[in-house]
Amino acid sequence: MEIDHIYICTEKNAPAGDLLVEFGLLEGSSNTHPGQGTANRRFYFHNLMLELLWVEDSEEVQNERTKPMRLFERCELEENANSPFGMAFRPTADKNEILPFQVWNYQPIYLPDFLKIQVADNTPLSEPMYFYLSFAKRQDSVSDENKEPMEHKVPLREITSIKIYVNQDIALSSAAVVLNKIQNIAVIKSQEHLLELEFDNGQSNQLRDFRPGLPLIFRW
């Protein structure tokens, strides 16, 4: 499996997304998640999508179907206890690959009945949500009519390293331990929640820190 997208919980309507636009990213399409109570702004790269996610309907996001996803808790943003991140994975070549961590199945009403989101079980809120999308694929492999903008004003093409820092004192979950064995992915214990993305092997030796607006650093 490989990384498909990462979400960051934000304030409603994700005003911090304007920081990414001002930086030079072209914004992709946005959408809402009926029955789940969330909505987003999205930014695409050749091998990953960055999603800014917020609670659009506080009743929907806490309904019986969605509540186990703990999206409401992640998007409260009132304190530094809960990780605001989620990491979505997709198949590499083998559509029937065996997942390396235990999961439970989430079937939102906005997906067809035959599709499901497989969510890592027994993970603390201080770590990101880890989940698997068996139906997802690289953005640069979709048909031309469904392609999102990926050629940004800043020459960022592919994410080559992902570091997610988590504010927790307890040991990392078994899912995080497994993910740390995947090349170029690291879940790291720290004193803050922070996402660091490296693009194109950091060849330009440049950095942009989007804090405090977003817990996000780009290196390219």
N, C-alpha and C positions, 0 to 999 in steps of 0.2 A: 504494500500500500504506500501511497505518497500523499503529501499535503494537497488539499484542494482549495480551501479558503480558511481565513481566520476572521472571526468577528470581534469587534470591540464594542462593548455597551457604552452608550453615550446618552446625553440629554435628548429630549424629544426633538425630532427633526435634525439632529446631528449638526448643529451650527459649526462644530469643530471641523466638519468636512470642508468648510471653506478654506481652512489652513492648507489642506492638501491641494485644492484647486489653485490657490495663490502660489503654492510651491511649484506648480507646473504639471500636475496630473490632470488628465482628461477624465471627467466623471462618466461612469456608465449608467445604465438604466437603474432605476430604483424599483422596489416593489413592496407590497404589504403581504402579510401572512394571515389570511382569513382563518378565524377560529383559534389562532395562536396569540393574537393581540400584539404583534410586533410589526415593525416596518424598518426600512433600511435605506442607506445610500451606499453605492458600490463603486469600487475602483479596481480595474482589471489589469493584470500583467499576464505574460505568456503562460506562466505555469501556476498562477495563484490569483485569487480574488480577495481583496480586503474589504470587509463589510463593516459599516458603522450601523449598529443595531440599537433600537430603542423600543420602549413600551408605548404602544399606541392606544391600547385598551387594557386597563388594569384588571378588569373583570375577566376578559378573555384569557389573559396570560396566566390567570390563577384558576382557570376552570379545571375540572377533573382530569381531562385529557392532557392538558399542557403543564399543570402544576409540577409534576415530577421532573420536568426539564429545568426547573429552578431559574428560569429566565428573569422572573420578577426580582428574585434576590440578587442576581448578578447586576441587574440594571438599576438598583436603588442608588448606588454611587455615593451614599452618604458617608461611608467610612471605607477604610482601606482593607477591611477584613476579607471581602469576597473578590475573587478574581473577575474582572470584567471581560475576560477573553473566552473564546471558544475555538477549538481547532477541528476542522472537518477534514477527513481523509477520504481518498477515493482509491479504486483499484489501479494497479499499474498495468499489467497485461492480463493477469488471471482474474476473470470476473468472479470465480468461485474460490478465491483465496480465503484461507482460514484467518480470522482476526486474532491478533496476539493478546487481546484482553477480553474479559467477560463483558457482555453487553445486555441491555434490555431494549426492546423495540418500541419506538415511538412512531405512531402513524397519524400525522396531522391531516386535517380534512382538506388542506390545499394540495395534497398529493393524491394521485390515483391509488386505489385500494391495494394494488399489487406492489407499491413501493413503500419503503419504510426507512426510517433513520435509526441506526443502531448506535446507542449511546453507552459509553463506558460506565460500568457499574462500580459502586463503592469508591467514589472519588470525593474528596472534600471540596467545599465551595471555595476554599483558598487556592485551589488549582483551577486551571481552565476546564471547561467542558470539552471532552474528547468524544468525537462521534464520527461515524463512517457512513458514506453515501455510495452504495454499490452502483448507482446509476450515473454518477458524476464523471466528467472527463475534462481534459485540459481545454481551456478557452481557445487556444490557437488551433484546436483540432475540430471545432464545430463548423458547420456550414457558414458560408459567407453571409447569408441573410440573418444569421443569429449571432454573428460576431459582435463583441463589445469593443469599444475603443481601447487600444493597448499601446499605441505609439504616442508616448507622452512628450511634452515639451522638454522635460528633463529626461535624458536617455537612460531610462530604467527598463530593463527587458525581463529578466528572470530573477526570482528570489533564489539565492544559492545557500543561504544559511538563515536559520530561525532560532532565536533565543527568547524564551519566555521566562521572565523572572516572577516568582511567586512569593508573596509575603506570608510565610508559614514557618513555624518552629518544628512541627511534627515531621516525621519521615514522609518522603514522597510516596504517593500511591503506587500500587503495582502497575497500573496503566502507565504512569509517568516513567517508571523505571524501564518499562519495555520501550516506550517512545524514545528514551534517551539512547537506545541502541541503534536507532535509525540514523543514517548518515545525515549530518547537517541540521539536526533538530536537537535542541537542548531545553529541558525544563529545569530551572535553576532556583534553589532556595535563596531568598533575599529578604530585604526589609521593605520592598515595595513591589507593586505589580507593574510590569513594564514589558513591552514587546519591542524587540530589536530585529529588524529585517536587513539582511545584507543582499545587495543586488549585484549580479554579474561579477561575483568573486571580489568585490570591493576594489576593482582595478583603478578607479579614479582617486581612491583614498580620500573621499569626502564624506561628510556627516551632516545630517539635519535632525535636530532634536525638536519634537513638536510639543514637548511639555511646556507649560502645564495644560494646554488645551487638550492634548491627547497623550496617553501613556505610550508613546511611540517614538522610536528612533529609526531613521534610515541610514544605512551606510552603502556607498556605491563607489 
